[in-house]
């Protein structure tokens, strides 16, 4: 961004605030707005007369699971409804240092656990393509803020698909980086790689720009030692693409399978043969159903149950009986699982899969309990098409597939081996530009300031 753009930071903030004022009463992307803080930051940038960083003047929002100094951070929980952190989490501090203007905090279900982007404080967040439908969880507020033009990009977090599913539902691009690319020195289990921060934007170039401004190692995060910004590298020619609708194990709606087939045909036409292949994911369910509830029980089990959502209580109860032997066995199985993914990428450059197993459903339905009339064993099984990738620690970019005349967008996961983030971004830019996997404005973009 050049100096002239930084000089107009206040104008950018006011334009964004007008859109929020016009649209967010319906969409509910934000849980807390910080209009005055953004205005003060913009005035500082303009007074300097030159951009203070690579994101100077860009508007953003922070998911309400992540601490922001002096700005209410509820973690989507009624229990923390008045919590105001004393300092920024590192990713927020790096965004501010790069010049980004934080407009506020976006909606999330409690602690990020829930199919709908809603909690006891506000919501549900509505899909900008059809406000009767869900935006997805748990970074639904972030996805809607980006899709509706309220911010230039948004911060999110992803455990089992919380960046990827909302991005697919709302028709925007997203990045779940390799865990460690965005260091978290406050993470209690420093070597755990299930969850990571990520970003959502309307194009891959913005994702690349934001990651470059925020990545880099931190001495207190042991996973971050390989994080870096390398020089650009050449892209593989031809591009070796593999595709799977279901990883051989995940339930998938018929409409999703059809939309995925359409997307794969576009890739096949443009880039040559797409191989039907995927790593062995046969033990994805038992691994995830051991590790995730164990983590949630450990992190939230001491909170008063009556202050928590039904979904969080369900997770805590599932984690209560997991033994040390079972947990360690799941970790060993996850190691073998991740190694199978690494070996898979010896023969393929990227693996593509749907970004969600279902299409957006009405906000009046709190959980996904069945797919095409077939009952699911648990309320999280609909996330298997994304948590199958989480377990391998791979970077993932989500792109909106060409709409093809459909009424709703459809997201595609583009997956690479661990630490291939920069190469994966370059491949995604090529797919975006050459095959039309690009943002299309939803109907609500035609309104607002």
C-alpha positions in Angstrom: 0.0 0.0 0.0 1.4 3.4 -0.9 1.4 6.6 1.2 -1.7 8.0 -0.5 -3.7 5.0 0.5 -2.6 5.3 4.1 -3.5 9.0 4.0 -7.1 7.9 3.2 -7.3 5.5 6.1 -10.1 7.5 7.8 -12.2 7.4 4.7 -11.8 3.6 4.5 -12.8 3.2 8.1 -15.9 5.4 7.6 -16.9 3.6 4.5 -16.6 0.3 6.3 -18.6 1.6 9.3 -21.4 2.7 7.0 -21.7 -0.8 5.5 -21.7 -2.3 9.0 -24.4 0.1 10.1 -26.5 -0.7 7.0 -26.1 -4.5 6.9 -25.1 -5.9 10.3 -28.6 -5.5 11.9 -29.6 -8.3 9.5 -26.3 -10.2 9.2 -24.9 -10.0 12.8 -21.3 -10.5 11.8 -20.0 -8.5 14.7 -20.5 -9.1 18.4 -18.4 -6.0 19.5 -17.7 -2.9 17.3 -14.7 -0.7 18.0 -15.5 2.3 15.8 -13.6 4.8 17.9 -10.5 2.7 18.2 -10.4 2.2 14.4 -10.9 6.0 13.9 -8.0 6.8 16.3 -5.7 4.3 14.5 -6.6 5.7 11.1 -5.9 9.3 12.3 -2.4 8.2 13.5 -1.6 6.6 10.1 -2.7 9.8 8.3 -0.7 12.0 10.6 2.5 10.0 9.8 2.1 10.7 6.1 3.5 7.3 5.1 2.4 3.7 5.5 3.6 2.3 8.8 3.4 -1.3 7.5 2.4 -3.6 4.6 -1.3 -3.6 5.7 -1.6 0.1 6.4 -5.1 1.3 6.0 -6.7 -2.1 5.4 -9.7 -2.8 7.5 -10.1 -6.0 9.5 -12.0 -7.8 12.3 -10.8 -10.3 14.9 -12.7 -13.4 15.8 -14.0 -13.1 19.3 -12.0 -16.2 20.5 -8.8 -14.1 20.3 -7.6 -11.5 22.8 -7.7 -7.8 21.9 -6.2 -5.3 24.3 -8.8 -3.0 25.8 -11.6 -4.5 23.6 -14.2 -6.9 25.0 -13.4 -10.5 24.2 -16.1 -12.9 25.3 -14.9 -16.2 23.6 -18.6 -16.4 22.5 -19.5 -17.2 26.1 -22.0 -15.6 28.4 -19.6 -16.5 31.3 -17.0 -14.1 29.8 -19.5 -11.5 28.7 -17.6 -8.7 30.4 -14.0 -9.8 29.9 -11.6 -7.2 28.6 -8.0 -8.5 28.0 -5.0 -6.4 29.0 -3.0 -7.3 25.9 -3.4 -8.5 22.3 -2.7 -12.0 21.2 0.4 -12.2 19.0 -1.5 -12.4 15.7 -3.5 -9.3 16.6 -0.3 -7.4 17.7 1.3 -8.3 14.4 -1.7 -7.2 12.4 -1.7 -3.8 14.2 2.0 -3.4 13.8 1.6 -4.0 10.0 -0.9 -1.2 9.9 -4.3 -3.0 9.8 -7.3 -1.2 11.3 -9.3 -3.4 13.6 -13.0 -2.5 13.4 -14.2 -5.0 16.1 -14.8 -8.6 17.1 -16.7 -11.1 15.0 -19.4 -13.6 16.1 -18.6 -17.2 17.1 -20.4 -19.9 18.9 -19.2 -20.5 22.5 -15.4 -21.2 22.5 -15.8 -22.0 18.7 -17.9 -25.2 19.3 -21.2 -25.2 17.5 -22.7 -25.7 14.0 -24.4 -22.3 14.1 -22.6 -19.0 14.5 -24.6 -18.0 17.5 -24.3 -17.8 21.3 -26.2 -16.5 24.4 -25.0 -13.0 23.7 -26.1 -12.5 20.1 -26.7 -14.1 16.7 -27.2 -16.1 14.7 -25.0 -14.7 12.0 -26.9 -14.8 8.7 -25.6 -15.9 5.3 -25.3 -12.9 2.9 -26.5 -15.1 0.0 -29.7 -16.0 1.9 -30.2 -14.5 5.4 -32.4 -17.4 6.4 -29.5 -19.7 6.1 -26.4 -20.2 8.3 -23.0 -18.7 7.7 -21.4 -21.8 9.2 -19.3 -22.2 12.4 -17.3 -21.1 13.9 -15.7 -18.2 12.0 -19.1 -17.3 10.5 -18.9 -13.7 11.6 -15.5 -13.3 9.9 -16.7 -14.9 6.6 -19.8 -12.7 6.5 -17.9 -9.5 7.3 -15.6 -10.3 4.3 -18.3 -11.4 1.9 -20.5 -8.4 2.6 -17.7 -5.9 2.1 -17.5 -4.8 5.8 -13.8 -5.4 6.0 -10.9 -6.0 3.6 -10.0 -9.2 5.3 -10.8 -11.0 8.6 -9.0 -13.1 11.2 -10.4 -16.5 12.1 -9.5 -19.7 13.8 -9.8 -23.3 12.7 -9.9 -26.5 14.7 -12.1 -28.9 12.8 -13.0 -26.6 9.8 -14.0 -23.3 11.4 -12.4 -21.1 8.8 -13.0 -23.4 5.8 -16.7 -24.2 6.3 -17.9 -20.6 6.7 -15.7 -19.5 3.8 -17.3 -22.1 1.6 -20.8 -21.2 2.7 -20.3 -17.5 2.1 -18.2 -17.7 -1.1 -14.9 -16.2 0.0 -11.3 -17.4 0.1 -9.7 -18.6 3.3 -6.4 -19.9 4.6 -5.8 -22.4 7.3 -2.0 -22.3 7.4 0.4 -25.0 8.6 0.1 -24.8 12.5 3.1 -22.7 13.6 3.0 -20.4 10.6 1.1 -18.0 12.9 2.7 -18.5 16.2 0.7 -18.6 19.5 3.1 -18.2 22.4 0.2 -18.5 24.9 -1.0 -21.9 23.7 -1.0 -24.1 26.8 0.0 -27.3 24.8 2.8 -25.9 22.8 3.3 -28.9 20.6 -0.3 -29.4 19.7 -1.2 -28.7 16.1 -5.0 -29.3 16.0 -6.0 -25.6 16.0 -4.5 -22.5 14.3 -5.4 -19.0 13.5 -6.2 -18.2 9.8 -7.6 -15.6 7.5 -10.5 -14.9 5.2 -10.5 -12.5 2.2 -12.1 -12.0 -1.2 -9.0 -13.1 -3.1 -5.8 -15.1 -2.7 -3.5 -12.1 -3.1 -4.9 -10.6 0.1 -4.4 -13.9 2.0 -0.8 -14.0 0.8 -0.3 -10.4 1.8 -1.7 -10.8 5.3 0.2 -14.0 5.9 3.5 -12.4 4.9 2.8 -9.6 7.4 2.1 -11.9 10.3 4.1 -15.1 10.0 7.6 -15.7 11.5 8.9 -17.7 14.4 8.5 -16.9 18.0 10.8 -18.3 20.7 7.8 -19.3 23.0 6.0 -21.3 20.3 7.9 -24.5 19.5 5.9 -25.2 16.4 6.9 -21.9 14.8 10.5 -22.6 14.2 10.0 -23.3 10.4 7.7 -20.3 9.8 9.3 -17.9 7.3 8.7 -15.8 4.2 10.7 -17.5 1.5 11.4 -16.0 -2.0 8.9 -16.9 -4.7 9.4 -20.3 -6.3 8.4 -21.7 -9.6 5.1 -23.7 -10.0 5.0 -27.3 -11.1 4.0 -27.9 -14.7 1.9 -29.8 -15.3 0.0 -29.4 -12.0 -0.6 -32.8 -10.4 -4.1 -32.5 -8.8 -5.8 -35.3 -6.9 -9.4 -35.1 -5.8 -11.6 -36.8 -3.3 -15.2 -36.0 -2.4 -15.2 -37.9 0.9 -11.7 -39.2 1.8 -13.2 -42.6 1.7 -14.8 -42.2 5.1 -16.9 -39.0 5.4 -20.6 -38.6 4.9 -21.4 -36.2 2.1 -24.7 -34.8 0.9 -25.7 -35.6 -2.7 -25.8 -31.9 -3.7 -22.3 -31.4 -2.4 -21.1 -34.5 -4.3 -22.7 -33.0 -7.5 -21.2 -29.6 -7.0 -17.8 -31.1 -6.3 -18.0 -33.1 -9.5 -18.7 -29.9 -11.4 -15.7 -28.2 -9.8 -13.4 -31.1 -10.6 -14.5 -31.1 -14.2 -13.5 -27.4 -14.5 -10.0 -28.3 -13.0 -9.7 -31.3 -15.3 -10.5 -29.2 -18.4 -8.0 -26.5 -17.5 -5.1 -28.3 -15.9 -5.2 -31.8 -17.3 -6.2 -35.1 -15.8 -7.3 -34.9 -12.1 -6.6 -38.2 -10.3 -9.2 -39.7 -8.0 -7.0 -40.4 -5.0 -6.6 -39.6 -1.3 -4.5 -40.8 1.6 -5.7 -43.6 3.9 -8.1 -41.8 6.3 -9.7 -44.9 7.8 -9.0 -44.0 11.4 -9.8 -40.3 11.2 -13.0 -40.7 13.2 -11.6 -42.5 16.3 -8.6 -40.2 16.4 -10.6 -37.0 16.3 -13.3 -38.3 18.6 -10.6 -39.0 21.2 -8.4 -35.9 20.9 -11.0 -33.1 20.5 -13.2 -34.0 23.5 -10.1 -34.6 25.7 -8.9 -31.1 24.9 -12.3 -29.5 25.5 -12.7 -31.4 28.8 -9.3 -30.3 29.9 -9.7 -26.6 28.9 -13.4 -26.0 29.9 -14.4 -28.7 32.3 -13.9 -26.6 35.4 -16.4 -23.9 34.3 -19.9 -23.9 35.8 -22.1 -26.1 33.6 -25.1 -23.8 33.8 -23.1 -21.0 32.2 -22.2 -23.1 29.2 -24.1 -24.0 26.0 -25.5 -27.4 25.5 -22.9 -28.1 22.8 -20.0 -27.3 25.0 -21.4 -29.4 27.9 -21.8 -32.3 25.4 -18.2 -32.1 24.5 -17.0 -31.9 28.1 -19.0 -34.9 29.0 -17.6 -36.9 26.0 -14.1 -36.1 27.2 -14.6 -37.1 30.8 -13.8 -40.8 30.5 -10.8 -40.7 28.1 -7.8 -42.4 29.7 -4.2 -41.5 29.3 -3.6 -44.7 27.3 -6.5 -43.9 24.9 -5.2 -40.4 24.4 -1.6 -41.4 23.8 -2.8 -44.1 21.4 -4.7 -41.5 19.4 -1.7 -39.3 19.3 0.4 -42.2 17.9 -2.3 -42.9 15.4 -2.4 -39.3 14.4 1.4 -39.3 13.8 1.1 -42.3 11.4 -1.9 -40.6 9.8 0.0 -37.4 9.1 2.9 -39.3 7.7 0.6 -41.0 5.2 -0.5 -37.5 4.0 3.2 -36.5 3.6 3.9 -39.5 1.5 0.8 -38.9 -0.6 2.2 -35.5 -1.6 5.3 -37.2 -3.1 3.1 -38.0 -6.1 0.6 -35.1 -6.0 1.0 -31.4 -5.8 -2.4 -30.7 -4.3 -5.4 -32.6 -3.1 -8.9 -31.0 -3.5 -12.0 -31.8 -1.5 -15.3 -30.1 -0.6 -15.1 -27.4 2.1 -18.2 -28.8 3.8 -20.2 -32.0 3.7 -23.5 -30.2 3.4 -24.9 -27.0 1.9 -26.0 -24.1 4.2 -29.0 -25.0 6.2 -31.6 -22.8 8.0 -30.4 -20.9 11.1 -33.4 -22.4 13.0 -31.7 -25.8 13.0 -29.0 -25.8 15.7 -27.0 -29.0 14.8 -26.4 -31.2 11.8 -27.7 -34.6 12.9 -28.3 -36.2 9.5 -27.3 -36.0 5.9 -29.8 -36.8 3.2 -32.0 -38.5 5.7 -29.2 -40.7 7.1 -28.6 -40.2 10.8 -25.1 -39.2 11.9 -23.6 -40.8 15.0 -22.6 -37.5 16.6 -23.2 -33.8 16.0 -19.6 -33.3 14.8 -19.5 -35.9 12.1 -20.6 -33.5 9.4 -17.2 -31.8 9.8 -15.3 -35.0 8.9 -14.5 -33.6 5.4 -12.5 -30.8 7.1 -11.3 -32.5 10.3 -9.8 -35.3 8.2 -7.3 -32.6 7.0 -6.8 -31.0 10.4 -5.4 -34.2 11.8 -2.6 -34.2 9.1 -1.4 -30.6 9.9 -1.7 -29.6 6.3 -2.2 -26.0 5.0 -5.5 -25.5 3.3 -6.8 -22.7 1.0 -10.5 -22.6 0.4 -11.7 -21.1 -2.9 -15.2 -20.5 -4.2 -15.9 -22.7 -7.2 -17.5 -21.2 -10.3 -21.2 -20.7 -9.5 -22.5 -22.3 -12.6 -25.9 -20.7 -12.2 -26.4 -22.1 -8.7 -28.1 -19.9 -6.1 -25.5 -20.6 -3.4 -21.7 -20.6 -3.5 -19.7 -23.8 -3.1 -16.2 -24.0 -1.5 -13.3 -26.2 -2.5 -10.4 -27.1 -0.1 -7.0 -27.0 -1.8 -4.6 -29.0 0.4 -0.8 -29.2 0.3 1.8 -30.9 2.4 2.9 -29.3 5.7 5.0 -26.1 5.4 4.1 -25.8 1.7 2.0 -22.7 2.4 3.7 -20.3 0.0 3.7 -22.8 -2.9 0.1 -23.6 -2.1 -0.8 -19.9 -2.2 0.8 -19.6 -5.6 -1.0 -22.6 -6.9 -4.3 -21.2 -5.5 -3.7 -17.9 -7.3 -3.3 -19.8 -10.5 -6.5 -21.8 -10.0 -8.3 -18.6 -9.1 -7.1 -16.7 -12.2 -7.1 -19.4 -14.8 -10.1 -21.5 -13.8 -12.5 -18.9 -12.4 -12.5 -20.0 -8.8 -13.0 -16.5 -7.7 -15.2 -14.3 -5.4 -18.6 -13.3 -6.7 -20.4 -10.7 -4.7 -23.5 -11.9 -2.9 -26.8 -10.0 -3.4 -26.4 -7.9 -0.2 -23.2 -6.4 -1.7 -25.5 -4.2 -3.8 -26.7 -2.4 -0.7 -24.9 -0.5 2.0 -22.6 2.5 1.9 
